[in-house]
Amino acid sequence: MRLMMPSVCTKKWEMEKIGAAPNHVTYCTLIDSLWKARRGSESHGLLGEVVSRGVVMDLVMYTSLMDWLGKQGKIDEVKDMFHCALSDNHTPNGVTYTVLIDALCRAGNVDGAEQMLLEMEDNSVRPNVVTFSSIINGLSKQGLLDKATDYMRKMKERGIDPNVVTYGTVIDGFFKYQEQEAALDLYHEMLCEGVEVNKFIVDLLVNGLRKNGKMEEAEALFRDMNKRGMLLDHVNYTTLIDGLFKMGNMPAAFKVGQELTERNLLPDAVVYNVFVNCLCMLGKSKEAESILKEMQTTGLKPDQVTYNTMITAQCREGKTAKALKLLHEMKRSSIKPNLITYSTLIAGLFEVGSIEKAKFLLNEMASSGFSPTSLTHRKVLQACSQSGRPNVILEIHEWMVNAGLSVDITVYNTLLRVLCYHGMTRKATVVLQEMSGRGITPDTITFNALILGHFKSTHVDNAFATYDEMLRHGVSPNIATFNTLLGGLESAGRIGEADKVLNEMKRRGIEPSNLTYDILVTGYGKQSNKIEAMRLYCEMVAKGFLPKVSTYNALISDFVKVGMMSQAKELLNEMNKRGVPPTSCTYDILVCGWAKLRNGTEVRKLLKDMKDKGFSPSKGTLSSICRAFSKPGMTWEARRLLKKLYKV
């Protein structure tokens, strides 16, 4: 189409040259052709020319232009065009109204579309299946599915049968809003009504079931369609394969892939990419490599997506040499690496400590015309952090800024978080000053990172001084700020000072979160303040919060220390009731407590539970058992316990 456009435009120019003014038909044809050729700005220019030249337009042209403007989302201009048609004494027909209704629904104004439907009927213009389908589509996208199905009922009452598009729209809506049963009921209604199911519906159903974790039902439906003789395509097979892989059913996915070949639907690059991607996600990089080789053997060329997926998988496993080899292979195949390729590889190299190779690729990335983004920046700095080489963090940050990284609050917060994670608060403070020099105002995330950094460096007073500075800057603290302050006090053994933080929270109207209570209960438990720990635990549970296993462990440990084993046992029961699974550490604490009291019965029960859950007692726990039961008169019990423990 695009190749034909110059000749069409030339004809218009030739008409004007001989004094023949283009009429509304000429303009309508040109505007429609330009629009279909994705040359919207030129279409819009011609529309302006139509208005400025005063070209007389008929209803067909008005309707065509409304349709074109509606598909561009220019709803105000669609309305203007509709009113112009009325002003020119044109009576809108069913097509004109339907175009306007569709445009309103696309813009999210379903109420306006419904008003137009009423006006349409008041003017004795009969709506058709497309009119109703447009409104139903608009309602479905807004989650108003009861209303959408009500419109389907109204259609039938007026003798207008919903078509496959109408049904597909509502089925898709039901799946998107987690109403799987309603979606399947509507599908069965569709079959009963004799509406022919097409590939689009199959894809909607398989995708919807897949996303809801119902792969058995999705596969059964797929098989049913095959039995009905429907010729399914690559898209249908690819959707099913992807779903089976993501549910971890690799044999079934390969079986469907084999069926694809048997039906003479040779796998294309998209199908192979699904196999490669899913295998990589499952950590099966060797199998993914085999698929890549098979793809090349069949004559299909891996694309940018294929290589990026493979490179990501190799970097995730720390196999950067293989990842670099793939990069070279990519270049040899004349496939240009993109920002994702470079970002992934650079981060992977930093993570394994290959600093020089990473720097080389950073330079190559810049020379290839790619400027680092905030996502690249975050990925690379996190990799530097994990590599155990935090000393290069600032150097790499500065390099990225010089390479064109657009510096904003997000970039600086990433840098500060990484520096503070390593306790590099002096450097972080310098960065904070640099931010101010660039006119970037620090926010809550900035100060939260600095506060955490000071706590990691055991500079508790500096952390609170930073909190004061935060307030001086007019930055409001959030729940994360207060949890960081409380967590810092707990780690420093200064949980007794928590009251002033809690009072400040209360003054600011910030309610404690689950994490707040976990920190407080754990902190008071470690300080052997059972009364306060249990008071906070009860308050936490009463508010509907679920304690973490570490919180329970702290409470249990506190009771075990003073031999209050009945209370410790009750807490274990509480854990099980609330669905918080005990860890090996929980059992170790309890076993040591009962062993200290030389209660062989309870120790045996706990050891059996541990074994059933696949846990093994720690060396410290075994030592406690031996010490407790090797005392005079307890040797036989010690042997019995250890024999039971190691019994296969």
VOGU-3710 file (C-alpha; in Angstrom, 3 decimals, decimal comma):
1> mrlmmpsvct> 0,000/0,000/0,000  2,753/2,399/0,940  4,442/1,867/-2,455  1,223/2,863/-4,255  0,740/6,085/-2,362  2,997/8,364/-4,466  0,971/7,545/-7,625  -2,331/8,278/-5,832  -0,980/11,606/-4,557  0,413/12,344/-8,039
11> kkwemekiga> -3,047/11,914/-9,557  -4,411/14,480/-7,102  -1,567/16,863/-8,041  -2,280/16,298/-11,773  -5,987/17,022/-11,218  -5,166/20,316/-9,512  -2,671/21,197/-12,277  -5,373/21,045/-14,953  -7,822/22,948/-12,745  -9,950/19,964/-11,717
21> apnhvtyctl> -10,576/20,395/-7,988  -10,595/17,097/-6,025  -14,054/16,342/-4,656  -15,134/14,596/-1,450  -14,729/11,136/-3,063  -11,095/11,896/-4,007  -10,297/13,160/-0,524  -12,082/10,280/1,171  -10,137/7,749/-0,934  -6,828/9,494/-0,227
31> idslwkarrg> -7,420/9,854/3,524  -8,487/6,213/3,811  -5,459/5,014/1,797  -3,011/7,102/3,833  -4,549/5,869/7,069  -4,277/2,230/5,985  -0,644/2,885/5,007  -0,023/4,115/8,603  0,593/7,682/7,437  -1,717/9,296/9,949
41> seshgllgev> -0,124/12,766/9,994  -0,576/13,099/6,204  -4,189/11,917/6,544  -4,771/14,566/9,165  -3,198/17,192/6,892  -5,601/16,290/4,094  -8,507/16,498/6,524  -7,466/20,075/7,301  -7,318/20,765/3,566  -10,874/19,433/3,164
51> vsrgvvmdlv> -12,115/21,864/5,827  -10,107/24,874/4,541  -11,267/24,324/0,923  -14,886/23,965/1,977  -15,273/20,626/0,206  -18,879/19,470/0,402  -18,966/16,119/2,189  -21,597/13,422/2,078  -22,569/11,087/4,945  -20,216/8,343/3,717
61> mytslmdwlg> -17,237/10,688/3,981  -18,289/11,944/7,415  -18,664/8,345/8,607  -15,288/7,284/7,138  -13,529/10,225/8,783  -15,250/9,533/12,117  -14,078/5,910/11,910  -10,513/7,008/11,145  -10,451/9,554/13,995  -12,049/7,086/16,431
71> kqgkidevkd> -9,354/4,492/15,794  -6,764/7,151/16,644  -8,531/7,856/19,938  -9,510/11,406/18,884  -12,956/11,222/20,471  -13,582/14,998/20,624  -12,911/15,279/16,891  -15,249/12,330/16,226  -18,036/14,144/18,094  -17,293/17,372/16,195
81> mfhcalsdnh> -17,476/15,503/12,882  -20,797/13,922/13,918  -22,258/17,346/14,772  -20,939/18,764/11,475  -22,794/15,985/9,649  -25,980/16,972/11,483  -25,358/20,665/10,684  -25,049/19,743/6,988  -28,540/18,202/7,232  -27,284/14,621/6,971
91> tpngvtytvl> -29,357/12,005/8,792  -27,023/9,528/10,543  -27,611/5,923/9,582  -26,815/2,711/11,474  -23,180/2,711/10,331  -22,619/6,328/11,432  -24,110/5,699/14,881  -22,150/2,447/15,248  -18,875/4,218/14,392  -19,623/6,894/17,027
101> idalcragnv> -20,607/4,288/19,643  -17,432/2,289/18,958  -15,281/5,437/19,277  -16,917/6,320/22,626  -16,335/2,784/23,936  -12,686/2,848/22,798  -12,290/6,088/24,798  -13,806/4,400/27,876  -17,025/6,444/27,725  -19,502/3,549/27,775
111> dgaeqmllem> -22,198/5,718/29,391  -21,992/8,080/26,417  -22,182/5,107/24,048  -25,334/3,854/25,779  -26,901/7,319/25,453  -26,125/7,236/21,715  -27,757/3,808/21,427  -30,942/5,217/22,994  -30,835/8,234/20,640  -30,285/5,894/17,704
121> ednsvrpnvv> -33,388/3,877/18,595  -35,429/7,040/19,289  -34,596/8,084/15,712  -35,846/4,685/14,459  -32,354/3,606/13,390  -31,947/-0,126/14,033  -28,696/-1,188/15,767  -26,914/-4,267/14,431  -24,595/-6,910/15,887  -21,570/-4,590/15,502
131> tfssiingls> -23,326/-1,799/17,440  -24,112/-4,079/20,377  -20,702/-5,786/20,225  -18,993/-2,382/20,557  -20,909/-1,589/23,765  -20,404/-5,120/25,111  -16,660/-4,808/24,435  -16,532/-1,476/26,290  -18,409/-2,912/29,290  -16,241/-6,061/29,388
141> kqglldkatd> -13,030/-4,036/29,436  -14,340/-2,125/32,469  -15,244/-5,367/34,253  -18,997/-4,652/33,989  -19,666/-8,222/32,905  -23,189/-8,585/34,321  -24,216/-5,583/32,256  -22,402/-7,004/29,203  -24,315/-10,300/29,440  -27,526/-8,304/29,956
151> ymrkmkergi> -26,878/-6,584/26,610  -26,397/-10,000/24,995  -29,852/-10,944/26,297  -31,309/-7,681/24,883  -29,739/-8,471/21,501  -31,459/-11,839/21,359  -34,787/-10,304/22,408  -34,518/-7,967/19,396  -33,711/-10,813/17,051  -30,001/-9,948/16,755
161> dpnvvtygtv> -27,800/-13,000/17,313  -24,450/-12,414/19,075  -21,583/-13,481/16,822  -18,216/-15,045/17,603  -16,696/-11,599/18,314  -19,456/-10,773/20,821  -18,968/-14,058/22,676  -15,179/-13,797/22,531  -15,227/-10,318/24,064  -17,235/-11,421/27,114
171> idgffkyqeq> -15,370/-14,728/27,532  -12,104/-12,778/27,569  -13,570/-10,373/30,147  -14,656/-13,204/32,442  -11,183/-14,748/32,360  -9,482/-11,398/33,010  -11,646/-10,835/36,080  -11,056/-14,377/37,433  -14,564/-15,644/36,626  -13,505/-18,862/34,972
181> eaaldlyhem> -16,766/-20,778/35,465  -18,793/-17,972/33,884  -16,384/-17,917/30,911  -16,801/-21,662/30,345  -20,594/-21,459/30,763  -20,707/-18,774/28,074  -18,522/-20,913/25,807  -20,958/-23,839/26,186  -23,893/-21,483/25,515  -22,090/-20,379/22,367
191> lcegvevnkf> -21,837/-24,009/21,207  -25,527/-24,629/21,969  -26,471/-21,529/19,947  -24,589/-22,964/16,976  -22,026/-20,146/16,798  -18,957/-21,485/15,033  -15,868/-21,530/17,235  -12,768/-20,110/15,568  -9,042/-20,087/16,378  -9,421/-16,787/18,225
201> ivdllvnglr> -11,883/-18,366/20,703  -9,628/-21,399/21,181  -6,720/-19,113/22,030  -8,873/-17,113/24,480  -10,000/-20,280/26,265  -6,597/-21,964/26,427  -4,932/-18,719/27,539  -7,619/-18,023/30,142  -7,434/-21,526/31,616  -3,627/-21,432/31,511
211> kngkmeeaea> -3,453/-18,145/33,436  -5,810/-19,590/36,059  -3,562/-22,636/36,494  -6,062/-25,008/34,839  -3,761/-26,634/32,313  -5,524/-30,019/32,369  -8,776/-28,319/31,356  -6,932/-26,237/28,747  -5,344/-29,333/27,230  -8,680/-31,208/27,259
221> lfrdmnkrgm> -10,374/-28,313/25,455  -7,550/-28,189/22,924  -7,947/-31,940/22,260  -11,715/-31,501/21,913  -11,173/-28,840/19,231  -8,878/-31,194/17,340  -11,525/-33,936/17,490  -14,092/-31,493/16,097  -11,828/-31,155/13,060  -10,810/-27,562/13,664
231> lldhvnyttl> -7,566/-26,676/11,907  -5,591/-25,105/14,736  -2,644/-22,874/13,902  0,803/-22,023/15,262  -0,635/-19,492/17,725  -2,970/-22,084/19,300  -0,195/-24,667/19,639  2,283/-22,103/20,963  -0,160/-20,958/23,673  -0,662/-24,540/24,876
241> idglfkmgnm> 3,064/-25,362/24,788  3,876/-22,213/26,764  1,255/-23,068/29,399  2,432/-26,673/29,791  6,017/-25,525/30,236  5,064/-22,908/32,821  3,209/-25,574/34,818  6,423/-27,623/34,754  4,957/-30,342/32,490  7,896/-30,574/30,107
251> paafkvgqel> 7,049/-34,030/28,594  3,529/-32,858/27,645  4,928/-29,652/26,105  7,325/-31,652/23,915  4,489/-34,009/22,955  2,383/-31,063/21,729  5,426/-29,787/19,835  5,704/-33,188/18,146  1,992/-33,067/17,211  2,579/-29,679/15,622
261> ternllpdav> 5,169/-31,235/13,291  2,975/-34,277/12,567  0,188/-31,955/11,377  2,614/-30,403/8,870  2,692/-27,170/10,857  6,441/-26,796/10,928  7,580/-24,908/14,052  8,454/-21,296/13,318  10,827/-18,978/15,197  8,078/-18,054/17,689
271> vynvfvnclc> 7,473/-21,721/18,618  11,193/-22,356/19,046  11,515/-19,187/21,140  8,784/-20,462/23,472  10,701/-23,742/23,909  13,987/-21,913/24,511  12,460/-19,390/26,910  10,538/-21,944/28,971  13,469/-24,352/29,221  15,694/-21,496/30,367
281> mlgkskeaes> 13,110/-20,469/32,972  13,117/-24,046/34,285  16,919/-23,921/34,548  17,328/-26,397/31,666  19,925/-24,425/29,728  21,496/-27,552/28,160  18,135/-28,609/26,745  17,617/-25,028/25,509  20,981/-25,226/23,712  19,821/-28,431/21,990
291> ilkemqttgl> 16,634/-26,686/20,825  18,736/-23,800/19,502  20,882/-26,230/17,487  17,765/-28,004/16,176  16,329/-24,652/15,141  19,481/-23,834/13,166  19,506/-27,315/11,589  15,980/-26,801/10,218  17,164/-23,629/8,471  15,441/-21,209/10,840
301> kpdqvtyntm> 17,544/-18,321/12,059  17,474/-17,511/15,773  16,469/-13,894/16,289  17,319/-11,235/18,856  14,754/-12,677/21,287  16,293/-16,171/21,044  19,816/-14,954/21,746  18,773/-12,601/24,548  16,908/-15,448/26,248  19,918/-17,773/26,002
311> itaqcregkt> 22,353/-15,073/27,165  20,128/-14,296/30,176  19,999/-17,992/31,118  23,784/-18,416/30,885  24,404/-15,262/32,946  21,893/-16,416/35,565  23,950/-19,594/35,978  27,211/-17,625/36,075  28,338/-19,085/32,722  29,512/-15,789/31,277
321> akalkllhem> 32,014/-17,418/28,894  29,118/-19,179/27,138  27,102/-15,960/27,194  29,958/-14,082/25,474  30,245/-16,870/22,918  26,542/-16,415/22,135  27,110/-12,673/21,717  29,845/-13,331/19,126  27,610/-15,872/17,351  24,827/-13,295/17,324
331> krssikpnli> 27,089/-10,722/15,659  28,344/-13,255/13,093  24,701/-13,930/12,167  24,239/-10,169/11,524  21,839/-9,850/14,459  22,516/-6,623/16,297  22,678/-6,800/20,103  20,264/-4,375/21,773  20,218/-2,652/25,158  18,814/-5,795/26,824
341> tystliaglf> 21,686/-7,892/25,420  24,346/-5,522/26,707  22,681/-4,840/30,080  22,283/-8,560/30,802  25,845/-9,433/29,846  27,421/-6,488/31,663  25,478/-7,282/34,849  26,415/-10,968/34,529  30,112/-10,153/34,134  30,122/-7,819/37,137
351> evgsiekakf> 28,359/-10,470/39,197  31,137/-13,025/38,595  33,839/-10,402/39,129  34,938/-10,039/35,464  35,274/-6,277/35,880  37,505/-5,559/32,865  35,329/-7,556/30,449  32,264/-5,759/31,791  33,936/-2,370/31,263  34,879/-3,369/27,715
361> llnemassgf> 31,233/-4,193/26,963  30,108/-0,924/28,546  32,316/0,902/26,040  31,043/-1,261/23,173  27,464/-0,535/24,220  28,133/3,222/24,150  29,886/3,057/20,770  26,874/1,113/19,403  24,712/4,124/20,234  22,995/2,799/23,355
371> sptslthrkv> 22,713/5,091/26,361  22,270/3,351/29,718  18,752/3,567/31,192  17,800/3,647/34,873  16,974/-0,083/34,538  20,462/-0,826/33,148  21,953/1,277/35,947  20,042/-0,621/38,646  20,824/-4,031/37,181  24,554/-3,298/36,827
381> lqacsqsgrp> 24,967/-1,693/40,273  23,176/-4,594/41,946  25,499/-6,976/40,112  28,537/-4,990/41,322  27,142/-5,253/44,832  26,673/-9,036/44,625  30,142/-9,559/43,169  31,768/-8,510/46,432  33,463/-5,599/44,643  31,574/-2,591/46,031
391> nvileihewm> 34,631/-0,403/45,441  33,755/-0,151/41,724  30,159/1,001/42,292  30,868/4,744/42,145  33,258/4,341/39,215  30,635/2,478/37,163  27,933/4,981/38,128  30,106/7,881/36,929  30,914/6,024/33,689  27,199/5,543/32,980
401> vnaglsvdit> 26,461/9,213/33,637  29,229/10,182/31,189  27,807/7,667/28,672  24,486/9,523/28,619  22,538/8,116/31,566  19,741/10,538/32,385  20,232/11,302/36,076  17,112/11,574/38,216  15,953/10,699/41,728  15,471/7,022/40,740
411> vyntllrvlc> 19,094/6,699/39,610  20,440/8,353/42,760  18,238/6,255/45,039  19,561/3,088/43,389  23,149/4,255/43,950  22,458/5,197/47,574  20,717/1,893/48,332  23,648/-0,108/46,971  26,245/1,980/48,841  24,279/1,867/52,096
421> yhgmtrkatv> 23,731/-1,883/51,766  27,509/-2,206/52,108  27,622/0,308/54,957  29,450/2,859/52,767  27,634/5,758/54,416  30,433/8,315/54,000  30,339/7,883/50,230  26,547/7,887/50,349  26,604/11,239/52,161  28,833/12,671/49,409
431> vlqemsgrgi> 26,325/11,392/46,824  23,520/13,108/48,751  25,417/16,399/48,505  25,960/15,798/44,767  22,209/15,295/44,360  21,502/18,644/45,975  24,111/20,260/43,720  22,213/18,949/40,669  18,959/20,339/42,031  17,512/16,888/42,760
441> tpdtitfnal> 15,520/16,859/45,998  15,962/13,739/48,151  12,770/11,834/48,960  11,628/9,286/51,548  13,400/6,429/49,734  16,669/8,415/49,786  16,597/8,979/53,538  15,365/5,452/54,290  18,430/4,095/52,458  20,785/6,367/54,443
451> ilghfksthv> 19,172/5,452/57,772  19,540/1,745/56,971  23,172/2,314/55,938  24,011/3,917/59,294  22,421/1,014/61,163  24,407/-1,487/59,076  27,562/0,395/60,097  26,324/0,219/63,733  26,097/4,035/63,843  22,748/4,148/65,642
461> dnafatydem> 23,001/7,810/66,648  23,901/8,805/63,068  20,799/6,958/61,855  18,576/9,025/64,145  20,447/12,205/63,158  19,626/11,364/59,500  15,974/10,958/60,480  16,073/14,464/61,990  17,691/15,772/58,788  14,898/14,128/56,800
471> lrhgvspnia> 12,318/16,117/58,773  14,304/19,347/58,326  14,132/18,789/54,531  10,344/18,562/54,839  10,344/14,901/53,753  7,626/12,806/55,414  8,613/9,441/56,894  6,557/6,349/56,020  6,042/2,967/57,672  9,284/1,707/56,063
481> tfntllggle> 11,191/4,550/57,793  9,864/3,609/61,221  10,379/-0,123/60,662  14,000/0,639/59,692  14,472/2,662/62,908  12,909/-0,080/65,043  14,878/-2,803/63,243  18,087/-0,860/63,871  17,315/-0,562/67,591  16,498/-4,279/67,762
491> sagrigeadk> 19,783/-5,251/66,043  21,726/-2,953/68,389  20,060/-4,482/71,463  18,359/-1,163/72,253  14,732/-2,220/71,801  13,945/-0,516/75,111  14,142/2,789/73,200  11,359/1,700/70,837  8,700/3,684/72,698  9,882/7,039/71,358
501> vlnemkrrgi> 9,688/5,697/67,777  6,216/4,237/68,393  5,024/7,523/69,889  6,308/9,387/66,812  4,448/6,920/64,573  1,256/7,451/66,552  1,657/11,242/66,402  1,939/11,040/62,600  -1,049/8,704/62,283  0,994/5,773/60,942
511> epsnltydil> -0,311/2,371/62,053  2,127/-0,466/62,878  2,450/-3,116/60,157  3,053/-6,853/60,374  6,804/-6,177/60,160  6,613/-3,597/62,984  5,202/-6,222/65,330  7,667/-8,884/64,163  10,562/-6,547/65,018  9,143/-5,585/68,424
521> vtgygkqsnk> 8,188/-9,108/69,523  11,575/-10,468/68,412  13,427/-7,598/70,089  11,673/-7,917/73,450  11,986/-11,700/73,234  15,758/-11,441/72,825  15,845/-9,101/75,845  13,938/-11,754/77,862  11,074/-9,319/78,393  8,388/-11,990/78,127
531> ieamrlycem> 5,546/-9,829/79,376  6,039/-7,116/76,729  6,810/-9,661/73,988  3,605/-11,616/74,689  1,525/-8,427/75,027  2,685/-7,297/71,582  2,191/-10,795/70,154  -1,441/-10,847/71,369  -2,018/-7,328/70,015  -0,513/-8,372/66,679
541> vakgflpkvs> -2,731/-11,448/66,350  -5,831/-9,498/67,460  -5,224/-7,066/64,570  -5,198/-9,945/62,102  -1,440/-9,997/61,449  0,349/-13,308/60,958  3,665/-13,564/62,846  6,719/-14,810/60,958  8,426/-18,042/61,969  11,390/-16,010/63,298
551> tynalisdfv> 8,977/-14,154/65,625  7,666/-17,448/67,002  11,214/-18,743/67,371  12,174/-15,680/69,429  9,168/-16,163/71,746  9,736/-19,909/72,094  13,432/-19,350/72,816  12,544/-16,819/75,530  10,331/-19,358/77,330  12,847/-22,188/76,837
561> kvgmmsqake> 15,592/-20,134/78,525  13,640/-20,116/81,804  12,315/-23,681/81,503  8,703/-22,658/80,741  8,283/-25,528/78,297  4,477/-25,781/78,496  4,212/-22,209/77,188  6,827/-22,970/74,508  4,852/-26,063/73,455  1,645/-24,023/73,291
571> llnemnkrgv> 3,356/-21,570/70,930  4,328/-24,482/68,651  0,657/-25,508/68,576  -0,272/-21,881/67,763  2,150/-21,916/64,836  0,550/-25,034/63,386  -2,984/-23,669/63,884  -2,117/-20,420/62,098  -0,406/-22,174/59,192  3,125/-20,993/60,040
581> pptsctydil> 5,324/-24,067/59,414  8,031/-24,582/62,070  11,603/-24,672/60,777  14,474/-26,918/61,797  15,577/-24,080/64,106  12,174/-24,140/65,902  12,589/-27,842/66,641  16,222/-27,417/67,733  15,162/-24,794/70,308  12,381/-27,024/71,688
591> vcgwaklrng> 14,463/-30,230/71,734  17,230/-28,455/73,664  14,643/-27,130/76,143  13,081/-30,521/76,836  16,507/-32,211/76,921  17,596/-29,729/79,585  14,626/-30,932/81,683  15,544/-34,556/80,764  12,060/-35,203/79,372  12,737/-38,097/77,002
601> tevrkllkdm> 9,089/-38,479/75,946  8,839/-34,928/74,568  12,297/-35,144/72,982  11,293/-38,376/71,189  8,087/-36,792/69,862  9,953/-33,772/68,540  12,708/-35,879/66,946  10,035/-37,953/65,182  8,334/-34,769/63,920  11,675/-33,473/62,679
611> kdkgfspskg> 12,376/-36,676/60,803  8,877/-36,701/59,240  9,434/-33,152/58,000  12,880/-33,943/56,589  14,807/-31,988/59,252  17,954/-33,116/61,050  18,992/-31,932/64,518  21,955/-29,551/64,561  25,266/-30,487/66,171  24,397/-28,225/69,100
621> tlssicrafs> 21,090/-30,048/69,614  22,797/-33,463/69,554  25,353/-32,202/72,075  22,518/-30,991/74,348  20,855/-34,432/74,196  24,130/-36,178/74,978  24,938/-33,840/77,882  21,460/-34,121/79,408  21,025/-37,869/79,153  24,611/-38,997/79,819
631> kpgmtwearr> 24,345/-38,030/83,472  24,185/-40,827/86,104  21,051/-42,924/85,693  20,194/-41,492/82,225  22,638/-43,428/79,983  20,014/-45,975/78,874  17,602/-43,159/77,880  20,371/-41,401/75,927  21,109/-44,599/73,967  17,404/-45,133/73,266
641> llkklykv> 16,964/-41,577/71,983  19,988/-41,646/69,712  19,108/-45,130/68,432  15,610/-43,872/67,551  17,075/-40,770/65,943  19,360/-42,683/63,586  16,913/-45,504/62,909  16,225/-45,764/59,208
//
